[in-house]
């Protein structure tokens, strides 16, 4: 378990870096609102997976599955809120 936690923390730290690398695309490719919202949601799903994995491996599956389900719900909410906020920002 001591070896798993640092790896999980490193993977959680790399999730925003993956979005930043995708956001710096070439000039002929555009980052659409839908893609941006999907990356925001994906970040929270990955965070939930990596946060629940130690609990599942430790044998407390109820807590691990609860964290995973909560992160999926939060990711869905984040996806739709991001789309709405981007539409509001375009109108300003």
Secondary structure, DSSP 8 states (H G I E B T S, - for coil): -HHHHHHHHHHHHHHHHHHHHHHS--TTS---HHHHHHHHHHHHHHHHHHHHHHHHHHT-HHHHHHHHHHHHHHHHHHHHHHHHHHHHHHH-
